[in-house]
């Protein structure tokens, strides 16, 4: 059942558009299963957050014996 002005011939001749991604494919480190190549573009604050987390946990760990 066609709607509007399009005929069945025009609809059937349309080719599906391929999604072209600008994101890198594959792995950041070839032999490693993690991280994916687009990890740095998806999570740009990851190194900063990880550093802060390590500092906070380290300070907490060092303050335990006191």
Backbone as CSV, one residue per row, in Angstrom:
resi,resn,N_x,N_y,N_z,CA_x,CA_y,CA_z,C_x,C_y,C_z
1,UNK,0.841,-1.164,0.000,0.000,0.000,0.000,0.892,1.235,0.000
2,UNK,0.835,2.021,-1.064,1.672,3.212,-1.147,0.903,4.426,-0.646
3,UNK,1.647,5.329,-0.094,1.047,6.558,0.417,1.695,7.740,-0.272
4,UNK,0.977,8.806,-0.445,1.520,10.011,-1.044,1.660,9.864,-2.545
5,UNK,2.658,10.543,-3.105,2.848,10.573,-4.546,3.840,9.529,-5.052
6,UNK,4.500,8.837,-4.179,5.508,7.862,-4.589,4.836,6.611,-5.137
7,UNK,5.431,6.068,-6.172,4.921,4.817,-6.713,5.762,3.666,-6.180
8,UNK,5.298,2.454,-6.392,6.027,1.275,-5.917,7.394,1.161,-6.597
9,UNK,7.508,1.610,-7.851,8.776,1.524,-8.573,9.845,2.388,-7.932
10,UNK,9.490,3.574,-7.517,10.473,4.472,-6.907,10.919,3.952,-5.547
11,UNK,10.014,3.380,-4.808,10.355,2.875,-3.482,11.282,1.668,-3.588
12,UNK,11.037,0.791,-4.533,11.837,-0.423,-4.646,13.239,-0.135,-5.201
13,UNK,13.440,0.976,-5.907,14.752,1.281,-6.480,15.684,1.971,-5.492
14,UNK,15.171,2.384,-4.350,16.029,3.046,-3.373,17.037,2.049,-2.816
15,UNK,18.284,2.476,-2.748,19.334,1.645,-2.186,19.524,2.026,-0.718
16,UNK,19.752,1.046,0.115,19.976,1.390,1.523,21.291,2.157,1.674
17,UNK,21.260,3.227,2.461,22.457,4.036,2.669,23.329,3.362,3.716
18,UNK,24.609,3.317,3.426,25.550,2.746,4.373,25.987,3.844,5.341
19,UNK,26.029,3.493,6.608,26.477,4.444,7.612,28.000,4.464,7.599
20,UNK,28.573,5.611,7.279,30.016,5.754,7.273,30.406,6.453,8.570
21,UNK,31.212,5.787,9.342,31.608,6.302,10.644,33.012,6.880,10.577
22,UNK,33.199,8.037,11.192,34.526,8.629,11.265,35.314,8.079,12.439
23,UNK,34.659,7.282,13.278,35.332,6.720,14.435,36.267,5.596,13.995
24,UNK,37.426,5.513,14.626,38.348,4.425,14.281,37.776,3.079,14.676
25,UNK,38.074,2.088,13.897,37.599,0.736,14.153,38.750,-0.107,14.664
26,UNK,38.429,-1.205,15.327,39.457,-2.108,15.805,39.816,-1.832,17.246
27,UNK,41.075,-2.073,17.576,41.549,-1.939,18.952,42.658,-0.900,19.041
28,UNK,42.732,-0.239,20.185,43.785,0.733,20.430,45.132,0.022,20.510
29,UNK,45.159,-1.118,21.176,46.337,-1.985,21.239,45.955,-3.261,20.498
30,UNK,46.687,-3.601,19.468,46.251,-4.664,18.560,46.025,-6.010,19.253
31,UNK,46.855,-6.366,20.235,46.744,-7.675,20.874,45.803,-7.681,22.074
32,UNK,45.323,-6.514,22.467,44.494,-6.413,23.661,43.003,-6.406,23.315
33,UNK,42.192,-7.110,24.084,40.751,-7.083,23.821,40.098,-5.774,24.282
34,UNK,40.844,-4.976,25.049,40.319,-3.717,25.568,41.441,-2.706,25.579
35,UNK,41.278,-1.481,25.337,40.078,-0.734,25.003,39.852,-0.681,23.493
36,UNK,38.624,-0.388,23.091,38.359,-0.213,21.662,39.043,1.055,21.152
37,UNK,39.205,1.161,19.860,39.924,2.287,19.269,39.223,3.617,19.521
38,UNK,37.899,3.611,19.691,37.183,4.872,19.885,37.056,5.233,21.369
39,UNK,37.784,4.565,22.233,37.682,4.800,23.677,38.081,6.221,24.044
40,UNK,39.148,6.735,23.427,39.628,8.077,23.758,38.648,9.152,23.314
41,UNK,37.928,8.934,22.254,36.966,9.939,21.813,35.661,9.852,22.587
42,UNK,35.307,8.671,23.081,34.064,8.532,23.848,34.204,8.973,25.290
43,UNK,35.377,8.743,25.880,35.598,9.069,27.289,36.862,9.909,27.434
44,UNK,36.831,11.172,27.029,38.059,11.984,27.066,38.536,12.288,28.487
45,UNK,37.663,12.246,29.491,38.057,12.571,30.863,38.508,11.344,31.642
46,UNK,38.561,10.196,31.028,38.911,8.964,31.732,40.269,9.035,32.435
47,UNK,41.354,9.497,31.803,42.644,9.545,32.509,42.599,10.458,33.739
48,UNK,41.931,11.587,33.621,41.819,12.522,34.743,41.034,11.897,35.892
49,UNK,39.907,11.289,35.584,39.063,10.669,36.612,39.804,9.496,37.265
50,UNK,40.494,8.701,36.487,41.244,7.573,37.033,42.359,8.056,37.960
51,UNK,43.052,9.129,37.583,44.107,9.685,38.428,43.547,10.172,39.756
52,UNK,42.449,10.902,39.719,41.812,11.397,40.945,41.371,10.216,41.814
53,UNK,40.816,9.203,41.209,40.368,8.024,41.947,41.533,7.317,42.632
54,UNK,42.640,7.169,41.933,43.821,6.528,42.507,44.355,7.348,43.679
55,UNK,44.398,8.674,43.541,44.882,9.538,44.626,43.981,9.422,45.851
56,UNK,42.679,9.463,45.658,41.739,9.384,46.780,41.849,8.035,47.488
57,UNK,41.885,6.954,46.728,41.999,5.620,47.338,43.355,5.469,48.022
58,UNK,44.412,6.016,47.420,45.740,5.950,48.033,45.801,6.705,49.353
59,UNK,45.208,7.881,49.396,45.187,8.640,50.648,44.377,7.906,51.713
60,UNK,43.275,7.324,51.317,42.451,6.578,52.267,43.218,5.367,52.801
61,UNK,43.922,4.673,51.905,44.678,3.483,52.307,45.820,3.858,53.260
62,UNK,46.502,4.965,52.988,47.605,5.393,53.840,47.138,5.906,55.196
63,UNK,45.915,6.361,55.281,45.408,6.887,56.552,44.831,5.783,57.436
64,UNK,44.703,4.568,56.967,44.151,3.475,57.769,44.987,3.140,59.004
65,UNK,46.322,3.016,58.913,47.088,2.621,60.104,47.063,3.671,61.228
66,UNK,46.774,4.884,60.935,46.818,5.934,61.959,45.686,5.840,62.923
